[in-house]
Amino acid sequence: MKENKCRLMVIDDESIVCKRLKQIMEKSGYEVAVFIDGTRAIEELSKKSYDVIVTDLRMDGMDGMKILESAKEINPESKVIMLTGFADMETVREAFRKGVFDVISKPVEIDTIKQAIARAEKEILQPTY
């Protein structure tokens, strides 16, 4: 029988954010992998596909923009949702040019992130052309 769970990856250098999102999204029926290191997350993406990737924009090491670029290169169908506490309009525009699905400002309301993930999942299951 085919597994129909949406595969979700969360990347944030604040482990509390990862832990909280993992708990909440698993309760909602998602398969969730979390990473506090962008480089390790990209290594994982090259081994296993994820439907939705939620990443922080500003992190030590690899930032969210680089993760967005790499994720889209590895799997163009994946939907990337970016979280940021520092969104200036130019960065947001650049993210959309590079194919981000949504940009959500921190502090993140759980309902907002759940709705964004649900919209991304719906688009994956019923793509619009």
C-alpha positions as CSV (number, residue, x, y, z in Angstrom):
1,M,0.0,0.0,0.0
2,K,1.4,3.4,-0.9
3,E,2.3,5.8,1.9
4,N,0.3,9.0,1.4
5,K,1.9,11.1,4.2
6,C,3.3,14.4,3.1
7,R,7.0,14.5,3.9
8,L,8.0,17.6,5.7
9,M,11.5,18.9,6.4
10,V,12.1,21.6,9.0
11,I,15.4,23.5,9.1
12,D,16.1,26.1,11.8
13,D,19.2,26.7,13.9
14,E,17.0,27.1,17.0
15,S,16.4,23.5,18.1
16,I,13.2,24.6,20.1
17,V,11.6,25.7,16.8
18,C,12.4,22.3,15.2
19,K,11.2,20.4,18.2
20,R,7.9,22.3,18.4
21,L,7.1,22.1,14.7
22,K,8.0,18.4,14.6
23,Q,5.5,17.6,17.5
24,I,2.7,19.8,16.0
25,M,3.1,18.6,12.4
26,E,3.4,14.9,13.4
27,K,0.1,15.2,15.3
28,S,-1.4,16.5,12.1
29,G,-0.2,13.4,10.2
30,Y,3.0,14.5,8.6
31,E,6.2,12.6,8.4
32,V,8.7,15.2,9.8
33,A,12.5,15.4,9.7
34,V,14.2,18.3,11.5
35,F,17.7,19.8,11.0
36,I,19.5,22.5,12.9
37,D,22.3,22.5,10.2
38,G,21.5,23.6,6.6
39,T,24.4,21.6,5.1
40,R,23.2,18.3,6.7
41,A,19.7,19.1,5.5
42,I,20.8,19.5,1.9
43,E,22.8,16.2,2.2
44,E,19.5,14.5,3.3
45,L,17.6,16.1,0.4
46,S,20.0,14.5,-2.1
47,K,19.1,11.1,-0.6
48,K,15.4,11.4,0.1
49,S,12.7,13.6,-1.4
50,Y,10.6,16.0,0.8
51,D,7.3,17.5,-0.3
52,V,7.5,20.6,1.9
53,I,10.6,22.3,3.3
54,V,10.2,24.9,6.1
55,T,13.5,26.8,6.6
56,D,14.6,29.8,8.6
57,L,16.1,32.5,6.5
58,R,18.9,33.6,8.8
59,M,21.1,30.9,10.2
60,D,24.7,30.3,10.9
61,G,26.5,28.5,8.1
62,M,24.1,27.9,5.3
63,D,21.2,30.4,5.2
64,G,17.6,29.8,4.0
65,M,18.2,31.4,0.6
66,K,21.0,28.9,-0.2
67,I,18.7,26.1,1.1
68,L,15.9,27.3,-1.2
69,E,18.3,27.3,-4.2
70,S,19.7,23.8,-3.4
71,A,16.2,22.3,-2.7
72,K,14.8,23.6,-6.0
73,E,17.9,22.3,-7.8
74,I,17.5,18.8,-6.3
75,N,13.7,18.6,-6.5
76,P,12.0,21.4,-8.3
77,E,8.5,20.1,-7.2
78,S,9.2,20.6,-3.5
79,K,7.5,23.6,-1.9
80,V,9.8,25.8,0.3
81,I,8.3,27.9,3.0
82,M,10.7,30.5,4.5
83,L,10.5,31.8,8.1
84,T,12.1,35.1,9.0
85,G,12.3,37.6,11.7
86,F,14.2,40.0,9.4
87,A,12.2,40.2,6.2
88,D,13.0,43.2,4.1
89,M,11.1,43.6,0.8
90,E,14.1,43.0,-1.4
91,T,14.9,39.7,0.3
92,V,11.3,38.6,0.0
93,R,11.2,39.5,-3.7
94,E,14.4,37.6,-4.3
95,A,13.0,34.5,-2.5
96,F,9.9,34.6,-4.7
97,R,12.1,35.0,-7.8
98,K,14.0,31.9,-6.7
99,G,10.8,29.9,-6.3
100,V,9.8,30.1,-2.6
101,F,6.2,29.0,-2.0
102,D,5.6,31.4,1.0
103,V,7.5,33.7,3.4
104,I,6.2,33.9,7.0
105,S,7.5,36.3,9.5
106,K,8.6,35.3,13.0
107,P,7.3,35.0,15.6
108,V,5.3,32.3,13.7
109,E,1.7,31.7,14.6
110,I,1.2,27.9,14.6
111,D,-2.1,28.3,12.6
112,T,-0.3,30.4,10.0
113,I,2.4,27.8,9.4
114,K,-0.1,24.9,9.4
115,Q,-2.2,26.7,6.8
116,A,0.9,27.4,4.6
117,I,1.9,23.8,4.8
118,A,-1.6,22.6,4.0
119,R,-1.7,25.0,1.0
120,A,1.6,23.6,-0.2
121,E,0.5,20.1,0.2
122,K,-2.8,20.7,-1.7
123,E,-0.8,22.2,-4.6
124,I,1.5,19.2,-4.6
125,L,-1.4,16.8,-4.7
126,Q,-3.4,18.9,-7.2
127,P,-0.9,20.9,-9.2
128,T,-2.2,24.0,-11.1
129,Y,-0.7,24.6,-14.5
